[in-house]
């Protein structure tokens, strides 16, 4: 147990100020796991740093991780430095496992983006920086592998500042050829491999004092300000994103690791100094924002940010305590559950090791085992007034890479579903569903690697074999024109008679609208008690299709007239009449079959365009051309559809349309959508203007509107 953990009977408020929480995020191969090992070793938590090659690291303890030699799951560790307890989260860097990385942001005050000095800023580094900013976390950049051959650290620092903002300032600088670092915050003088320590110190102090007018006056009048007096404005600058510290390390040699520990202890926020998490009480528009108070004496509020399910240990919920004190024997509720569970054992995780502790205070990352009801994103509490408490949802990517699975042995379907549910519970970016239209069980992930790891875990951990295949295409039916339908159902042979007559009309709806049913019957021609039966008959067609056996979507059905019989009218009669009237209307409404499509946004350097267009073509993407423009700008164009009779892309709308994906590190406006209808010649004018070319002489060239509004001028 950590030495500074307070006793359960008398929780120490000062213990909260001695806690730091840090998530190591970024691209794979940046060295996050090696850096965690170096920090643990430097703090004395382990005797020697582990090796990825030998499979001896604390965080990558899973057999699959050791075989792959990279992280597949977020691992928790803790260490002691200078009387401060530091909780570390080592996250995976592959995009397929981004769900694991994003959930780690819910548990920490600081997101440390680790960058490989040789590779520079990569996709996951930029994405994690954006997500951390959106969650209001303190951010820092750690440049690892500064001792690598041929690295250009001044250029990398300039790249970091260009990508993440001028708020990125170095807290230390490499020295002696990358064999050590020199501090720039507390030191005013020193030697470094590039840049002036005095200039870096001055830039840091000026950046920090800008958030406090009193310190600005002191700085202007007295010249310098003692950095030891800048703790409060420093924490404010970190909270507001006014300062993003940059630190240089080499996890392999240990250069900069002691200094990084000092930065974490002395400069990074404790749970009372970071931005509070965005808790909401209630649902929908009536939800009210609630701020958890990091006070150990108040009632408990904790958030489950990770769930693991082990065949032997059972279900374990890992949570961050935001308020109150959790002890052994605490009675906690899960969300709006009415029955509490008792905390039998309280753990802090050190990789695969479970370190039992007597209590946890705000800022601590703890775990409880063998609680079947616990689930990801649950809020644990011990007060009735907190029963509808939840955090602002994370913007997880939608899993769209599907794979159909079935057990190798018949009769194991139920067991397969139970195991898959456990695996899906561990990863918020996995999804499993049974598609009734194709009678298949489909598991969805973020990519091929994501699903491959899932299947390996199914085989190696649970000893369960499955057959896999590409899923059948889930086509849909819809209509493209309004139409009317009518059916009279009459049955008078043997027993009680049946009579019902229905008149209805159908109209197409925009894509994604679903189904809409309206009752516009006047004069009681169809009694009100039979309207639900008509809708039931319509919905039977929706589920099973009318022309090809696929579900019908995006249609409005309006029942406007009919007839009934005082004796023979029954619900079954009107259900049958509604069903057949709907089928009659669909046959007249120019029905079509829809194929699923995906709208994609691609951001990539221009040197990757060959691989991108090849992948798009291999996945039936209709790529018609690419254009390399000035400043690394690339435009990919692809046909949306051929002309058809629906009016979507036909003569009614001016012919077939061409979609364009704009890719640029400097020009593209992020998240911008144009409302102007640009044509092919507008795209041509854009290319001509970017290259300063003369008009190429097309008839519509001179009058077409270029796509200038889509771009920003370079700095």
TORFI-786625 format. One record per residue (C-alpha): residue in three letters; x negated, y negated, z. Coordinates in steps of 0.05 Angstrom, whole numbers, plus 5000, padded with zeros to 4 digits. Example, Ala and Ser with C-alpha at 12.3 -4.5 7.8 and 13.67 -1.06 7.14 Angstrom:
ALA475450905156SER472750215143
***
This chain:
UNK500050005000UNK497449294985UNK494448965046UNK498648345043UNK505448695039UNK509748435095UNK513348885142UNK520749035131UNK522848755197UNK519548075190UNK518647885116UNK513247355109UNK515446765065UNK508146615050UNK507447295019UNK511447054959UNK506446504946UNK501047044942UNK504447414884UNK503047334810UNK506647704754UNK503447754685UNK505448124621UNK499948284571UNK503248234503UNK500948184431UNK499048594370UNK496549304374UNK488949374377UNK488248694411UNK485449054472UNK491048964522UNK490049644555UNK482449564557UNK483348874588UNK488049164641UNK482749684658UNK477449144663UNK481848734710UNK483349334754UNK475949514758UNK473748804773UNK478848764829UNK476649424858UNK483249784845UNK479550334806UNK472350574810UNK470850514736UNK474750264675UNK478250814637UNK477350974564UNK482551024509UNK478251534472UNK477751974533UNK484951864554UNK483051624624UNK486550954627UNK491450784682UNK496850514637UNK496750984577UNK497851604619UNK503051944576UNK500352544536UNK503252244472UNK499751584485UNK493151934497UNK493752304431UNK495751674393UNK490551244432UNK495350654436UNK501050454482UNK508050704469UNK511350464533UNK510649884581UNK506350084641UNK506249754709UNK500049634752UNK498149204811UNK491648964841UNK489048514897UNK484547904885UNK482847374935UNK488847554979UNK493547524920UNK497548114893UNK497748114818UNK502948534781UNK500648714710UNK504948974654UNK501349294595UNK506049284535UNK505849644468UNK503549244408UNK506749614349UNK513049274321UNK516849934327UNK516449884403UNK517949154410UNK523949304454UNK519149544508UNK515148904502UNK521148444504UNK523948754568UNK517348614603UNK518647864594UNK524547934642UNK520048134699UNK514447614698UNK512946874706UNK507346874655UNK506747184586UNK499447274566UNK498747354491UNK492447754478UNK489047614411UNK483548024378UNK477947534362UNK476447924298UNK483547954272UNK486247284293UNK493647134302UNK497947714280UNK505447824273UNK506848084343UNK502747534375UNK506947004342UNK513447354357UNK511947464431UNK509746744438UNK516446514408UNK520546984453UNK516746764515UNK518046034498UNK525446174488UNK525746514557UNK522445914590UNK516246314612UNK509446024626UNK504946214568UNK497446314561UNK492946584506UNK487347084521UNK482247164465UNK479147854472UNK473048174439UNK469047524438UNK462747944432UNK464848254365UNK460348164305UNK461847604258UNK467447264297UNK468646524286UNK471246294353UNK471745544337UNK475945704275UNK480246184316UNK481445644369UNK483545164313UNK488145704285UNK491345804353UNK492545064361UNK495445014291UNK500045614302UNK502245504374UNK501444754383UNK496344244406UNK498344434478UNK493545034472UNK487244814507UNK481345244530UNK480645354605UNK473745644592UNK469045714533UNK464346274512UNK457046184529UNK450446554518UNK452846874453UNK459347124483UNK455947474542UNK459447014592UNK464246434596UNK463845754628UNK469745434665UNK472444784636UNK477744604688UNK473744554752UNK467044414718UNK465543754685UNK458843974656UNK455944614626UNK453244964564UNK457745344516UNK457145674448UNK461545154417UNK464644494438UNK463044064497UNK465044294567UNK465843564587UNK470543434528UNK474644064543UNK475143864617UNK477443164598UNK482643434549UNK485343904603UNK485843364656UNK489142874608UNK494143394586UNK495943574658UNK496542864686UNK501242664629UNK507043004665UNK506142574728UNK506141814723UNK502541734790UNK496742154766UNK496641784700UNK495541124738UNK490041444780UNK486641734719UNK486741064682UNK484240684743UNK479241174773UNK476941554711UNK477142284732UNK481742654780UNK479543224824UNK482443864792UNK483944134861UNK489143584868UNK492643764803UNK496244404825UNK503244104825UNK502743744757UNK499144354729UNK504944814747UNK509744304718UNK505744274654UNK505845034649UNK513345074663UNK514844554609UNK510244854558UNK506144214560UNK499944634571UNK498345324543UNK491645544571UNK486745924527UNK481746404560UNK476046794528UNK474147494551UNK470848134529UNK474248734561UNK468649184536UNK462848804569UNK466748474625UNK465047774602UNK470247284626UNK474047804667UNK472247524737UNK473946824712UNK480647084685UNK482247364753UNK480646694784UNK485246354734UNK490946824750UNK489946714825UNK488645964826UNK492445674767UNK498246134746UNK505046044780UNK507746444838UNK515146644840UNK517045974871UNK513645564816UNK515945884751UNK522345724714UNK528046114748UNK531446654707UNK537946494672UNK543046884713UNK550446814695UNK556447014737UNK562647224699UNK563647374626UNK564646984563UNK566346244564UNK568046264638UNK561046494658UNK557546024706UNK550045944711UNK546946164777UNK539846064800UNK536646604843UNK532846304902UNK526146654917UNK527846684991UNK526547355026UNK531847195079UNK537747135031UNK541947695002UNK538748124949UNK538847984874UNK534448444832UNK534348594757UNK532949274726UNK528349144667UNK526149854653UNK529050554661UNK525151214655UNK528251904654UNK523652484671UNK525953214668UNK522753334736UNK522952654773UNK529752464746UNK532151764730UNK527951194757UNK529950464755UNK524449944755UNK526649254777UNK524248554792UNK526548254858UNK528847534848UNK532047404916UNK532247744984UNK528348325012UNK529249054991UNK527149565043UNK527550305053UNK534650475072UNK537449845038UNK544549925012UNK544949644941UNK550549584891UNK549449664816UNK553049114778UNK560549124791UNK560149824822UNK564349934884UNK559950464916UNK552850284940UNK546850734937UNK541650804992UNK534350654977UNK531151295001UNK524151134976UNK521550464950UNK515550484902UNK510550044867UNK507850364805UNK500450434789UNK500950754720UNK503651454733UNK502351404808UNK508151224854UNK505650814913UNK510950804968UNK511850135002UNK516249935062UNK519249315028UNK519248864969UNK520048104968UNK521847614911UNK516647694856UNK515248424870UNK516348964817UNK519049584851UNK522350244832UNK527550724860UNK528451444837UNK534051944831UNK539651424823UNK543851684765UNK548151064759UNK542450584749UNK541450314679UNK537649804639UNK539549074650UNK543449234713UNK543448734770UNK542349044840UNK545348664898UNK547848754969UNK553348224970UNK560348274942UNK560147584911UNK554647804863UNK558548354829UNK559148034760UNK552047774756UNK547847864692UNK541947554657UNK542147204590UNK541647774538UNK535147874501UNK535447804425UNK533348524410UNK532248704337UNK537849134308UNK535749854296UNK537350024224UNK532550594207UNK537151204214UNK535951944217UNK541252504219UNK539753034271UNK542753694291UNK540454254338UNK536854844308UNK541255314348UNK548755274340UNK552455124404UNK547054644430UNK550554024407UNK552653804477UNK545653904505UNK542653524447UNK547252944459UNK545552934534UNK538052934521UNK538552404466UNK542651964512UNK537151994565UNK531951804513UNK536151234486UNK537150974558UNK529550864562UNK529150424500UNK534149864485UNK532249874411UNK534550594401UNK541750764385UNK545451414375UNK552451504346UNK556852024314UNK559351794246UNK566252084237UNK566551934162UNK560452364149UNK560952814211UNK553652684228UNK549952494291UNK545351914273UNK539751634315UNK537450934296UNK530650614310UNK526350034287UNK522150444239UNK519351124219UNK514151114275UNK519450954326UNK523651554308UNK517552014300UNK515551874372UNK522651994394UNK522752684361UNK515952864389UNK518352684459UNK524653104447UNK520253694428UNK514453624477UNK518053374540UNK524853704534UNK522854314493UNK528654204446UNK528254324371UNK532553954320UNK533353924245UNK533053244212UNK535052964145UNK536552294115UNK543652084135UNK549152094084UNK550951404059UNK556851114097UNK560650804040UNK566650364052UNK572750194011UNK575949524002UNK580349123954UNK578648533910UNK585548243893UNK592248133928UNK597748643915UNK604348893941UNK606449593959UNK613049933974UNK615450613996UNK622050904018UNK621551524061UNK627951934062UNK628752644087UNK635652954094UNK634453704088UNK635454114151UNK635853844221UNK635453104238UNK634552624180UNK628752124170UNK629351444137UNK624750854133UNK623050354079UNK617249874080UNK615149284036UNK608249004048UNK602748604014UNK595248634022UNK589848114014UNK582248184012UNK578347864070UNK571047624072UNK565748144085UNK565248324158UNK572248084176UNK574948774190UNK582448904190UNK588248444203UNK595548644211UNK601348154209UNK608848244221UNK612847754180UNK619448144178UNK625547694181UNK632647864201UNK631048514235UNK630748924171UNK625449334207UNK627049354282UNK621349124326UNK620449794359UNK618450094291UNK613149574273UNK607649944313UNK609450574275UNK608250204209UNK601549964234UNK599850674256UNK601050924186UNK596850364156UNK591050524204UNK591151254182UNK589351014113UNK584150544141UNK580651124175UNK580951634118UNK580851204056UNK585451143996UNK581151253934UNK574751623954UNK575851834026UNK571651274058UNK574150794112UNK577750164086UNK575049504111UNK576048754103UNK583448744086UNK589648394112UNK596348754113UNK602748354118UNK609348724129UNK614848274105UNK621148694090UNK624249374095UNK630549774112UNK632650224169UNK638250704186UNK641950664251UNK641551424261UNK636051704218UNK630551184228UNK624951444271UNK617751264285UNK615151834241UNK619251574183UNK616350874187UNK609351134198UNK609951544134UNK613050954096UNK607550474121UNK602050954101UNK604651084031UNK606450354019UNK599350164038UNK596550683989UNK601150413935UNK598649703947UNK591249903946UNK592050243879UNK594449573850UNK589249133885UNK583049333844UNK579749763898UNK572149843900UNK567150253939UNK562049863980UNK554850093990UNK551249854053UNK546049314040UNK541048954085UNK539348224083UNK531948124099UNK527447544114UNK520047664099UNK514347254129UNK507547474105UNK500947214077UNK500547184002UNK495147724000UNK500348224025UNK505348093969UNK503348703929UNK504749173987UNK511248824003UNK514148843933UNK511949573927UNK515649753992UNK521849373969UNK521849743903UNK520850403937UNK527050283980UNK531450093920UNK530349353930UNK531648983865UNK525448553860UNK525248153795UNK519147723806UNK514247373852UNK511146683847UNK504846433881UNK505445703896UNK500845183926UNK498745253998UNK499746004001UNK507145933984UNK510346553956UNK517446633929UNK520547323919UNK526747343876UNK531647913869UNK538348023835UNK544248023884UNK549048373837UNK551148463765UNK557248093741UNK563748433760UNK571148303760UNK571548103833UNK569647383822UNK563847453870UNK558547423817UNK562647413754UNK565146883708UNK569246543762UNK562946363800UNK558446223742UNK555246893729UNK550247323766UNK546446983822UNK539147053840UNK536947073913UNK530346783934UNK526046923996UNK521046364010UNK514646574045UNK509746044069UNK505445924131UNK505745164120UNK511444974074UNK517545384093UNK522845074140UNK524045594194UNK531345794202UNK533645304147UNK539445474101UNK541245064040UNK548344904021UNK546344683950UNK547545173893UNK540745233859UNK540145583793UNK534445943758UNK531845293729UNK531744973798UNK526845513819UNK522745373756UNK522644623772UNK520144793843UNK514345193814UNK512644633765UNK512744103819UNK508444513867UNK503044623813UNK503843923783UNK505644233716UNK509143893658UNK516244103642UNK516244743603UNK521444503555UNK527544903575UNK534044573559UNK536544553630UNK529644443661UNK529743683665UNK536643633697UNK536344213746UNK535544063821UNK528944313850UNK528944673918UNK525044103952UNK529644114013UNK527244814030UNK520144584044UNK516344124089UNK510343734066UNK503644004090UNK500343634148
***
